[in-house]
């Protein structure tokens, strides 16, 4: 059976796929337009007026967090690599404990619109806001890169668009829709899109999980055994040698590959608490108590979803087979759609494809509003205008920034098309963990921490992570690299977290002791009381 036949046979009915997706876009656009009517202030546009409850925000966080990487990338990684692919799920889920225990409540109490509000609370506003905005924009762009790549791969499968030009057009369409969601609806509209998408994604994955289990008499052992047999019979010699039920198929063997896995795990576990678009969601609730409830709800929903990915990934290996998955137009990312086609034909494929598209749209909309808010509130209002920009002016600048970021994301997404999106998201986590998390923790818990420490930590973490990524096997020097025809890799690890994250923590300490103490004692005391009790927080209420 030829590769072209496999790709063509797997897409079902392209018209049905696009029809179901168009219906989702139409419904959500109506909701976004209705939500936008109540956008009267900057707080409405940037944080939804802090009017969402804990459970609502928890579902929205799940919608924001469960990206194309979660649905397409992880299912594909499990289908092709087995046990090692599931390690992504474990890392993404365990990371929420760091966010719940250390960050969520105190961040909600201390900030207003962005992560930089917290970092600059008791330090020099200008330089700290500029650094925080730069790290926010970098993380968002890495994440957007992954989502756009996912859009290209998904459409390649569903519409049988094998040429790069056709996929580039689709990536551009996704980018335009993303810009529209943000321009029209702001955070309120984006939140409702994320809530709808989270319900559809978790329900869709749950239905597929039940269908896979039913096919094997609800016996997980039979699914695992069938997956291993299918892999062993693969015509690809590399795939056939894998034991997908044991660790090591992707990160085993050499000590360097094991070190690479440790670096990846560190980035995943510590990165979530530094993701700007996730942190910004804590400002959409009225109290710190609701922020805690948000995270608890998010953990429950995200945990259930990642359990589904285990069944979906091994189910795809057992029912579709790694050869068909790797031969399809979307490559490894096509495992979930191919499984949907095998289980429920054209209709289920169309529904799951629409959900996957919705996933990409919702996440890119959340990333875009975070990046545009950070630029408008932190760089434009905080640095350029020195706090003298009006609210309407900030919203206008945010909308212009959203258009610029959208265009940039489209261009980068076209360049990244074909890359594994779970891996691309892991790089975004590495940047977040190194550039943001150390400064957030030091700001909240270390009284002596000063501006020099914050700047050293943020810039040091950001620069070291990006430099090590650029000179890693992920970018050049291997067949699977972004620039496979070039070879300038000297850093041996694909994910630099194990080096850049500790370095950022150390730089924060070094900068604090070597720099002069410039914090305002009164501001430091206010931050401590406010972060722990919520007294004086934005829209604070007694609870």
N, C-alpha and C positions, 0 to 999 in steps of 0.2 A: 504494500500500500504506500503510495507516494506521499511525500510531505505536503504537497499542494492539495491533495485530496483530503488529507486529515484536517488541514486548516479549513478547507471549504465546507466539509461535512459537519464541522463543529459549530458553525455560526447560527444554524437554524434559519429563521426568517428575518432578514435585516429590516424589512418594513415594520414587522411587529415589534422588534427591539426598539426602533426609533420612535414608533407610535406610543409605546408605554412610557418611554423616557420623556417625550414631548408632553404627555399628560401630566407627569410629575412636575415638570418645569412650569406648566400653565397654572396648576393648583398652587404651588408654592409661591409663584409670582403674585397671584391674587392675595395670598396671605401676607406677603411682604408689603404690598401696596397698602393693605388695610392697616397693618401695624405701623406703617410710616406716618399715618395721619396724626398720631399722637406724639410725634417727635417735635417737641416745642423748645427743648433746651439742649445744651451740650451733653448734660448727664443722660438725657433720653437717647441721644444719638450714640454716645460712647459706651454707656453701661445699661441701656434699656430702662433708665429711670430708677434703677435698683428695685424694680417691682416684681421680680421673679421669686417664687418660693424655693425652699431648699430642694424638694423633690423635682420641681420643674427644671431648676438649674442643674441638678444631678443628671437628669436625662440629657440636657443640652451638653453638659461636659462629656458624657458618654458619646454623644453625637460628634462633638468636636475632636475627641481623642481617638475614636474608632475610625481611623482613616482608611484610605485605599490600601495602605501598607498592611493594616490589620486584616482586611477582608481578602484582598487579592494576593499580597506578598507573603503573608504567613501561611495561608492555606497552600500556596504553591511551594513554599519552602518545606512544609511538612510532607507534601506529596512527593517531592523529589529527594529530600534528605532525611525525612522521618523525624526521629527524636531530636536531632539538632535544630530542625526548623521550629519545633515547639518551644525551644529556649527563648525565642523572641517573645512569645506569649507570656511566658513566666516573668521575663524581665519587665515587660510593659505593665504587667499587673502588680508585681511586688513594689514597683516604683511609687504606687499610690500611697503606700504606707508612709513614705518619706513626706509626701505632700500633706497627708492628713495630720501626722503627728508634729511636724515641725513648721509648716508654712501656712496652711489655709487660713486658720483663724487670725493669726497675728498679721498676716498680709492684708486681710480684709479690714482689720481695725486701723491700720496705719496708712493705707493708700487711698487714692481717690479714683483715678482713671487707669493708671499704668504701673508697671513694675518700678519705673524710675521714681515714682512718688515715694516709695518706701526707701529706696537706696539713697535718695537725696534729702530725706527728711531732716537729718541732723548734720549733714555734710554740706560742702559747697555745691550750690544748686547747678551752676552752669556746666562745669566739667563732668560732674557725675551724671547729670541728665543726658549730656551728649554721648557719653560712653554707654549708658544703659540703652539709649535709643539705637545706637549702632549695633549692639549685640542683639537687640530685639529684631531689627531689620534683617540681620544676617541669619538668625535662626528661622525667621519666617520665610526667607528666600530659599533656604535649604529645604524646608518642609514643602513649600510651593513647588519646588523642583520635582519632588517625589510624587505629589498629587498629579501634576501635569504629565509626568511620565506614565503614571497609571492610566490617565485618560487616553493617551495615545495607544498604549498596549491593549486596553479594553476594546476600543473602537476597531483596532486592527483585527481583533477576533470576531466581533459582532457583525461588522459590515464587510468582512473579508477584504479590508483595505490593506494591501501588502506594501504599497509604495509609501515612502516617507513623506511625499508631498501631501497625500490624502490625510495621513495621520497628523501632519502639521496643521492642516485646516481645522481638524476636529479639536486639537489642543487650543487653537485660537478661538473657536466657538465657546469652549469651556471657560476660557479666560474672559471673554466678553460677558457671558452670563454671570460670572463671579463679580465682575465690576458692577453690573446692574444691581445685583442683590445688595451690595454694600452702599452704593450711591442712593438707592431708593429707600431701603429699610433700616440702615444703620444696625446697631446691636440688637434692637428689638426684632427686626425682620430676620436677621441672621440667626438669632436664638430660636425662633419658631421653626425655621428651616432645619436647624440642627435637631430639635425635638422630634419633628416629623421623621427626619432621616434616621435617627437612632431607633425609633419604634419600628420602622420598616426594616432596617438592617438586622436588628436583633430578632425580630419575628421571622424574617426570611431565612436567616441562618438557623434558627430553631426548627423551622419546618423542614429545611433540608437535612438537618441532623436527624430528626425523627424518621425521615424517609430512608436515609442511609442505614440507620439502625434496624428499621423494619425489614429492609432487604436482606439483612443477615440475622433475622430472628432476634433482634435486640441483644445480640451477643458480640460484645466489643472484641473478644479474642478472635472470633472468626474474621472480623474486618482487618485486624492487624495481621493475621496469618495470610489472608488473601493478598494484602498489600505487599507483604514480603515476597510471596510467590511471584506476583506480577513484576516486581523489581528484579528478582533473580532471573526472570525469563527475558529481560530487556535486551534489545539488539545493541544497545549502547554498552560497551564493555565496562566503562567507568561506573555507570548506574548499576549494572548487574552485579558488581562486586560489593555493593553497599549492604550493610545490615541496618535497615531503617528502624529496627526496634531497639537498637542499642546506640549509645552516644558514640560520636566519632566519625559519622559519615561526612560531615562538613568541617568539623573543628577537631577531628582526631588526628592520630598519626604523629606528626612532628611536634616537638615542644613549642615551635613558633606558632603553629595553628592553635594549640591550646592556649597560648598566651594571647592570641588574637581573640579567642572566645572570652577570656577573662576581661580583656579590654572592652569588648562589646557589651558584656554583662554590666560592667561598671557604668558605662555610658547610659544604658537603658534604665538602670535602677535609680541613678542620681539625676538623670536628665529631665524627668517629668516635673520635678519640683522647680525647675528653672525654665520651663517652656512658657514664653510670654503669653501666647494665646490661651493657654490653660489658666495661668495665674490671673489674667484679666477677667475671667469668668467669675472669680470670687467677688468682684465689685458689682455684679448684677443683682445681688441679694441684699435685703435691708439690714441684716445683722450678722455678727460673727457666728451666732448659733446656727443660722441658716446656711452659712458657708460650710460649717462642719457637716450639717445634714446633706449638703450638696455632695461632698466627697464620699460620704457613706453610701448614698444612692449610686454614685458613679462607680464605686468599687464593686457593688453588687451586680450592676448591669454589665460592666466591663468583664468581671470575673466569669459570669455566665457565658458571655460571648466567646471568650478565649477557650472555654471548655468545648464550645461548639466547634471552634477551629481545629481542635484535635481530631474530632470525628470527621469533619469535612476534609481535612488534609489527607488522613489515611484512607478515607472513603474515596477520594479522587484517585489515590494511588491504586486502590483495589478495583475500582469500577472503570476508570478511564485509562490508567496506566501512565507511567512517566514518559514513555516514548511519545504518545499522542500529545501530552502536555507540552513537552519541550519542542515538538514539531509544529504546534499551533502558532498562529501569527503573533499572539501575545506572549509566547514563551511561558516561563514559569508562572507569570501572573495570571495565566488563563485557566488555572486548575479549577477554581470555583465556578466560573461560567460553564466550562466543559462538563463538570459534574452536574450542574443544574440541567443542562440539555439532556444528559443521559437519564436523569431521574424523572423529569417532567416535560421533556420535549420543548417545543417552541415557546409555549406559554410561560413555563417556569423560567426558562432562559431569559425571556423578555423581562419578566418581573425582577429577577435577580440582577440582570444587567442594568435595569433602571435604578435599582437600589444602589448598585455600585457607582453609577453615575451620580446619583444623589449624594452618596458618601463623599465623592470627590468635590462636588459643588459646595456642599455644606462646610467641609473642612477648609477649602480655599477661601470661602467667604469669611470664615472666622479668622484665618491668618491675615487676610487683606485688611480687615477692619482693625486688627491689632497693630499691624505695621503702620497703617495710615494714622491711627490714633496716636501712636508713639511719636511719629514725626511731627504731627500737628501740635500735640500737647507738650512734648519734651523738647524737641529741637526748635520748632518755630516759636511757640509761646514762651517756653522756659529759657531758651538760649538766645535766639535772635531778637525776640521782642522783650526779653528780660521780665516776663510775667505781666506785660501790659497788653497782651492780645485779648480781645473780647471773645465771648463764647461763640457767637455766630461766625467770627473770623476763623476760629479754630476748626469749626465744622467745615467751613468752605475749604480751608487748606487740607483737611483730612480727605475730603472728596477728590480734590485734585491729585493728592498723593496716591489715593486708591487707583486712579487711572494709570499713573506712572508705574506703580508696582505691578498692576495687571499686565501692562505691556511688557515689562521686564520679565515677569513670570512666564508669559507666553514664549518669549524668545529662549529663555533658559530651558523651559519644558521641552521645546523642540530639540534642543541639543542633547537633553538627557533621555530622550525617548528610547526605550528598549532596555534601560537599566532595571535591575531588581529594586522595587520600590521600598521593600522592607529594609534593605541595606541603606538606601538613600535617607530614609527617615532616621536610621541609627546614627548617621553622620550629624543630622540636625540635633539629635539628643546629645551627642558628644560636645557640640558647640554650646548648647544650653547648660550642660553640667559643668563645663569648665569656665565659661564666661559669666554665667549668672548665679549659679547656686552658691559658690563660696561667698560672694559679696552679700547675697540675701541673708545667709546664715550669720555672717559676721555682723551685719547691720542690726539684725534682730537680737543677737545674743551676746555680743562683745562690746562692752561700754567704751573701751579704749580705741576701737576701730576708727580710722580717720580717712580723709579724702585720698591721701596718697596710697593707702592700702587698697581702697576701693578701685582706684584707677589702675594700679599695678595688677590687681587680680583680674579685673575685667579685660583690659587690653592684653595682658599676658596670656590669659586663658583663650581669648579669641584668636590672637595672632598665632600662638603655638598650635592650636587645633587646626586652623586653616592651612598653615605651612606644612604640617605633618600629613594632612589629607592630600594636599597637592602632590607631595613627593612620596605617596604611598602606592602600593599595588592596585588600589582601587581606581586610580586615575591613569596610570600607565604601566607598561612592562608585563602585561598578561593578556590573554585572549579575552577575558571577561572585563577588562578595564574600560573606563570611559573613552580613553584615547589609546585603543589597542595597537595602533600602528606606531606608537612612540614609546620610548623607554627612558625615563628619567627618575625612576623610583629608587630612593636610597633608604627610606624608612620602611622596615619590614612588615609593619602591621597595617591592616586595612582600616581599622578603627583606632584612633590615637588616644582614646579615653584614659588608658592606664598611665600615660605620660602627662597629658595636658591637664587632667583634673587635679592630681596631687600638686602639680606645678602651680596651678592657679591658687590653691589653698596656701601654699608656701609663700607665693608672691604677696598675697594679702597680709600675711603676718610680717614679712620683711618690710613691705611698704609702710605698715603701721608703725613699726619700731624705728625705721630710718627717717620717716617723714615727721613734720612738726604736727603737734596736736592742735587741730583747728576747729574742733566741734564746739557747739554751744552747749554748755552744761544744762541750761534750762530746757533746750530742745531735746537733749538726750534723756532727761528725766521725763519729759512729756511723752516721748516715744515709748519709753518703757511702760509707763502707766497705760497709755492708750493701746499699745499692742496686747497687753495682758488683760485689760478690763473692758476695752471698747469705749471708754469714756472719751468723748470728743470726736469719735469716728464719724465718717460721712453717713448722714441719715441715721445716726445711732438712735436706738430705742431701748427702753428698759426691758430686760428679759431675765 
